[in-house]
Amino acid sequence: MADYEAALERLRGLGVLYRCFRTRKEVAEAAASAPHGPEQAFRSAPLPEAEEAELLARAAPFAWRLSRAAARDRLGVVYDRLTYIDLDLGEQLARPDTAGDVVLARKDVGVAYHLASVVDDALQGVNHVIRGEDLKDAVHIQRLLQALLGLPTPAYRHHRLILGPDGKRFAKRDATGRLADLRARGVTPGEVRTMVGV
């Protein structure tokens, strides 16, 4: 947690974080009423100083969001030139604007997925990230965080998901979707590789 807090402190020092006091329900409602439809990435902004101070005095819950606008200002032209290596497609241009102002931490939880991923990868010396295609869009905001924090960028590959007979993806919560369960049903390693497109 100390490493995550150090990363958050660095981002605060760069002026690219803001407190968001909206609930998840309020964010979902804002996205649903967006002029370009619910798929429009969430965009917000810091509250006026007096309003934020009043909410903090009341101990209102908040999340730390990454301001892409502030990140763009901080990085200048580099923001639009961030690249990463996709092991299937070669060098790709990162598009952090597709992600919206993502949550990096909540008041009650020290870190969220995007920040934890880039900090963990850097601390562990990860140079190849292989994960499901459902997380392919995460690379864009993670590449931005790597640039802001001065962290190395691994190469990425996003494989097809393994689907059950109902066509839904297997998830950790599905007891029958674990590799041990697939082995028990007689699925060979080669068949699993074929399922994920390797």
C-alpha positions, 0 to 999 in steps of 0.5 A: 500500500505504501507504493500505491500511496507514493504513486498517488502522491506523485500524481497529486503533485503533478496536479493530475488528480481530483476528488470526485464526490459522485456516487457510482449511481450518479456517474452511471446516470450521468453516462446514461444521459450523455449527449453521445449515449451511455458509451461516452467516457465519464468526464468531470472536473474538480469542484469549486474549492469552497464546495469541496471543503464543505464536503470534506468537512462532512467526511463525504466519501470521494474517489481520486480520479485521473484528470485526462485534461490535466494529464494532457496539459502536463505531458503536452504533445507527448500525450498524443504520441504515447505508444505501446507494443501489441505482440500481435499488431506491433507498435500501437498508439495509446488513446487515453481519451477513450477511458474517461476520467478513471478512478485510481483510488477511493477514500476507503480503498487505497488503490483501484485496478489501473494504478495497482496494475502499473505499479505492480508491473513496474515493481515486479519487473514485468515486461510482458502482460498477457491477459484477456481481450476484455481488458484490452482497452485498459492499456490506454489509460495504463500507458498514460499512467506509466508516462506520468509516473516514469514507469516502464511499459511492458509489451501486451497481448490480449487473448480471446476469452474462454466461453462456456456452453452458454456463450458467456465468458468464464470468470473467477467466480464461476466454479466450472471455469477454472483450469483445474475444472477444464482438466478434470473434464478432459480438456487438454492444454492444446485445446485451451491454447486453441480456445484463447487463440495461441 
